[in-house]
Amino acid sequence: MEFVNQVALVTGAASGIGYAYTKYLLQNNVKVALCDINIKQCQSVSNEFAQTYGHDKVLALHCDVTSDLVFENAFKSCIDHFKRLDIVVNNAGIFNETMEKWESTINVNYGGVVRGTMLAIKYMGKPYGGNGGTVVQTASTAAFVGNLFICPIYRSTKRAIVEFTRAIGHKKSFEHLNVRVMALCPGFSQTPMMESDRSSVYLIKEFSKMEKQMEATLAVQRPESVAKGLIEILKHGETGDCWIVENDEKPRPANLKYFKNKL
């Protein structure tokens, strides 16, 4: 895939993996619409990148991936500003397993990905007058860890993303839509979500202690490693692919052997 004159829309772009995605896309000469629910932080990050890559390369947009209207307005604003759209990265995600907030995890992590993919098809898909394009979802290796019982809602949303990507990214769909759909599955990564105190976001409080014990035994990778994975999957991935990036290692397609070992 060539990146010349390409435009990307990235959700959850103001921090963590989304920030790293944006940086690496810009380094590869892709113009980026940074979308985030925190517009103040998003604008600050956009200004930061503009100093290095140019004000014509970035656009900060408020985006709530749970709102049909607000999310679609972000797509419209991106296209109005850059006059095209080639790549959509559905990255926005949260973690909350409490009785009061569990629905938000589903609405953002899975609903936001589905909504973003459908909007990408609407604005890039061949049947709707588009020129085709690529969608990449941020899933997680948590989707494949069979004994990860401490975060059932988060894990199930990531597994749903993988299954959704495989289905809508099927080659038959691509032949009709001309939109390549893929998923990137990071392992444990150093993000604000990982660094925060999450004792209050578990329905079962003991799970917070278990999580910290589990994290102590696992390697935590840099967001930059995940961003490198994004560039690799954009260059070499095929529609329906799910790629693994973990332990700061080179990203690789997830094969059936990997899935079986994790189940």
C-alpha positions as CSV (number, residue, x, y, z in Angstrom):
1,M,0.0,0.0,0.0
2,E,1.3,3.4,-0.9
3,F,0.7,6.3,1.6
4,V,1.2,9.2,-0.8
5,N,-1.7,11.7,-0.4
6,Q,-3.5,9.3,1.9
7,V,-5.9,10.6,4.7
8,A,-6.6,8.7,7.9
9,L,-9.3,9.1,10.6
10,V,-8.2,7.8,14.0
11,T,-10.5,7.5,17.0
12,G,-9.1,7.7,20.5
13,A,-6.2,9.6,19.0
14,A,-5.4,11.9,21.9
15,S,-3.5,9.5,24.1
16,G,-2.0,6.0,24.4
17,I,-2.0,3.8,21.3
18,G,-4.1,6.3,19.3
19,Y,-1.4,8.9,19.9
20,A,1.3,6.5,18.7
21,Y,-0.8,5.5,15.7
22,T,-1.2,9.2,14.7
23,K,2.5,9.8,15.1
24,Y,3.5,6.9,12.9
25,L,0.9,7.7,10.2
26,L,2.3,11.2,10.1
27,Q,5.8,9.9,9.8
28,N,4.7,8.0,6.8
29,N,3.2,11.1,5.1
30,V,-0.4,10.3,5.9
31,K,-2.6,13.2,6.8
32,V,-4.6,12.5,10.0
33,A,-8.0,13.6,11.4
34,L,-7.4,13.1,15.2
35,C,-10.8,12.1,16.8
36,D,-11.4,12.0,20.5
37,I,-14.1,12.6,23.0
38,N,-11.7,14.9,24.9
39,I,-11.5,17.7,22.3
40,K,-9.3,19.9,24.5
41,Q,-6.6,17.2,24.8
42,C,-7.1,16.3,21.1
43,Q,-6.5,19.9,20.0
44,S,-3.4,20.1,22.2
45,V,-2.0,16.9,20.7
46,S,-2.9,18.1,17.2
47,N,-1.1,21.4,17.8
48,E,1.9,19.4,19.0
49,F,2.0,17.3,15.9
50,A,1.4,20.3,13.7
51,Q,4.7,21.8,14.9
52,T,6.6,18.9,13.5
53,Y,4.6,17.7,10.5
54,G,2.7,20.9,9.5
55,H,-0.7,22.3,10.2
56,D,-2.0,21.1,6.9
57,K,-1.4,17.5,8.0
58,V,-3.6,17.3,11.1
59,L,-7.1,18.1,12.1
60,A,-8.6,17.8,15.6
61,L,-12.2,16.7,15.8
62,H,-14.6,16.0,18.7
63,C,-15.9,12.4,18.4
64,D,-18.2,10.3,20.5
65,V,-18.1,6.8,18.9
66,T,-21.4,5.9,20.7
67,S,-23.3,8.7,18.9
68,D,-24.4,8.2,15.3
69,L,-24.7,11.9,14.7
70,V,-21.4,13.0,16.3
71,F,-19.4,10.2,14.8
72,E,-20.7,10.8,11.3
73,N,-20.1,14.5,11.7
74,A,-16.4,13.6,12.3
75,F,-16.3,11.7,9.0
76,K,-18.0,14.6,7.2
77,S,-15.6,17.2,8.7
78,C,-12.6,15.1,7.8
79,I,-13.7,14.7,4.2
80,D,-14.7,18.4,3.9
81,H,-11.3,19.4,5.2
82,F,-9.0,17.0,3.4
83,K,-11.2,16.2,0.4
84,R,-10.8,12.5,0.8
85,L,-10.6,9.6,3.2
86,D,-8.6,6.4,2.7
87,I,-7.9,4.8,6.2
88,V,-10.2,4.5,9.2
89,V,-8.6,3.3,12.5
90,N,-11.3,2.3,15.1
91,N,-9.2,2.6,18.2
92,A,-11.3,4.3,20.9
93,G,-11.7,2.0,23.9
94,I,-12.5,2.0,27.6
95,F,-12.4,-0.4,30.5
96,N,-15.2,-0.6,33.0
97,E,-16.7,-3.7,34.5
98,T,-18.9,-2.2,37.2
99,M,-22.7,-2.7,37.6
100,E,-23.2,1.0,36.7
101,K,-20.9,1.4,33.7
102,W,-20.5,-2.0,32.0
103,E,-22.8,-1.0,29.1
104,S,-20.4,1.8,28.2
105,T,-17.6,-0.7,27.7
106,I,-19.8,-2.6,25.1
107,N,-21.0,0.7,23.5
108,V,-17.5,2.1,23.1
109,N,-15.4,-1.0,22.5
110,Y,-17.7,-2.9,20.2
111,G,-20.4,-0.5,19.2
112,G,-17.9,2.1,18.3
113,V,-16.0,-0.3,16.1
114,V,-19.1,-1.4,14.3
115,R,-20.4,2.1,13.9
116,G,-17.0,3.3,12.6
117,T,-16.8,0.4,10.1
118,M,-20.2,1.1,8.8
119,L,-19.5,4.8,8.4
120,A,-16.2,3.9,6.6
121,I,-18.2,1.7,4.2
122,K,-20.7,4.5,3.7
123,Y,-18.0,7.0,2.8
124,M,-15.4,4.8,1.2
125,G,-17.3,1.8,-0.1
126,K,-17.7,1.3,-3.9
127,P,-21.5,0.8,-3.8
128,Y,-21.9,4.2,-2.2
129,G,-19.8,6.1,-4.7
130,G,-16.5,5.8,-2.7
131,N,-13.1,4.9,-4.0
132,G,-12.4,2.1,-1.5
133,G,-10.1,2.1,1.5
134,T,-8.9,0.4,4.6
135,V,-10.3,-0.1,8.1
136,V,-8.2,-1.3,11.0
137,Q,-9.7,-2.1,14.4
138,T,-7.8,-2.2,17.6
139,A,-8.7,-5.5,19.3
140,S,-6.5,-7.3,21.9
141,T,-4.8,-10.6,22.6
142,A,-7.2,-10.7,25.5
143,A,-9.7,-12.0,22.9
144,F,-7.8,-15.3,22.8
145,V,-6.8,-15.9,26.4
146,G,-9.2,-18.6,27.6
147,N,-8.4,-18.3,31.4
148,L,-8.7,-14.5,31.5
149,F,-11.8,-14.5,33.8
150,I,-11.2,-11.2,35.5
151,C,-12.5,-9.0,32.7
152,P,-15.3,-10.8,30.9
153,I,-16.9,-7.7,29.4
154,Y,-13.7,-6.2,28.1
155,R,-12.5,-9.5,26.8
156,S,-15.7,-10.3,25.1
157,T,-15.8,-7.0,23.3
158,K,-12.3,-7.6,21.9
159,R,-13.3,-11.1,20.8
160,A,-16.4,-9.7,19.1
161,I,-14.2,-7.2,17.2
162,V,-12.1,-10.1,15.9
163,E,-15.2,-12.1,14.8
164,F,-16.8,-9.0,13.3
165,T,-13.6,-8.2,11.4
166,R,-13.3,-11.7,10.0
167,A,-16.9,-11.7,8.8
168,I,-17.1,-8.2,7.3
169,G,-13.5,-8.4,6.0
170,H,-14.2,-11.6,4.1
171,K,-12.9,-11.6,0.5
172,K,-16.5,-11.8,-0.8
173,S,-17.4,-8.6,1.1
174,F,-14.2,-6.9,-0.2
175,E,-15.1,-7.8,-3.8
176,H,-18.4,-5.9,-3.3
177,L,-17.3,-3.0,-1.1
178,N,-13.6,-2.5,-2.1
179,V,-13.0,-1.8,1.6
180,R,-10.3,-3.9,3.3
181,V,-11.1,-4.6,7.0
182,M,-8.4,-5.9,9.4
183,A,-7.8,-6.1,13.1
184,L,-4.6,-5.4,15.2
185,C,-4.4,-7.3,18.5
186,P,-1.9,-5.8,20.9
187,G,-0.7,-7.6,24.0
188,F,-0.3,-5.7,27.3
189,S,0.7,-2.1,26.3
190,Q,1.8,0.9,28.4
191,T,-1.2,3.2,28.1
192,P,-3.0,5.6,30.4
193,M,-5.6,2.9,30.8
194,M,-3.0,0.4,32.0
195,E,-1.3,3.0,34.3
196,S,-4.5,4.2,36.1
197,D,-5.8,2.8,39.3
198,R,-8.5,0.4,38.1
199,S,-9.7,-0.9,41.5
200,S,-12.9,1.0,41.1
201,V,-13.8,-0.3,37.6
202,Y,-14.3,-4.0,38.6
203,L,-17.6,-5.5,39.7
204,I,-15.6,-7.9,41.8
205,K,-13.0,-5.9,43.7
206,E,-10.6,-8.8,44.2
207,F,-10.1,-8.9,40.4
208,S,-8.1,-5.6,40.7
209,K,-5.5,-7.4,42.9
210,M,-5.5,-10.4,40.6
211,E,-4.9,-8.1,37.6
212,K,-1.9,-6.5,39.2
213,Q,-0.4,-9.9,40.0
214,M,-1.0,-11.0,36.4
215,E,0.6,-7.8,35.0
216,A,3.7,-8.4,37.1
217,T,4.4,-11.6,35.3
218,L,3.8,-10.2,31.8
219,A,5.9,-8.0,29.5
220,V,4.4,-4.6,28.9
221,Q,5.2,-3.2,25.5
222,R,5.4,0.4,24.3
223,P,2.6,2.0,22.3
224,E,5.2,2.6,19.5
225,S,5.4,-1.1,19.0
226,V,1.7,-1.3,18.3
227,A,1.9,1.7,16.0
228,K,4.6,-0.1,14.0
229,G,2.2,-3.0,13.8
230,L,-0.4,-0.6,12.3
231,I,2.0,0.5,9.5
232,E,2.9,-3.2,8.8
233,I,-0.7,-4.3,8.6
234,L,-1.6,-1.3,6.3
235,K,1.3,-2.2,4.0
236,H,1.0,-6.0,4.0
237,G,-2.2,-7.1,5.6
238,E,-5.1,-8.7,3.6
239,T,-8.8,-8.2,4.2
240,G,-10.1,-10.2,7.2
241,D,-6.6,-10.5,8.7
242,C,-6.0,-10.3,12.5
243,W,-2.4,-9.5,13.4
244,I,-0.7,-9.9,16.8
245,V,1.7,-7.4,18.3
246,E,3.1,-8.2,21.7
247,N,6.3,-8.1,23.8
248,D,7.7,-5.3,21.6
249,E,8.2,-7.9,18.9
250,K,7.7,-7.6,15.2
251,P,3.9,-7.8,14.4
252,R,2.8,-11.0,12.8
253,P,-0.4,-12.5,11.3
254,A,-2.3,-14.5,13.9
255,N,-2.6,-18.1,12.7
256,L,-4.8,-20.9,13.8
257,K,-2.0,-22.3,16.0
258,Y,-1.9,-19.1,18.0
259,F,-5.6,-19.2,18.6
260,K,-5.6,-22.8,19.6
261,N,-2.8,-22.2,22.1
262,K,-4.7,-19.4,23.7
263,L,-8.1,-21.1,24.0
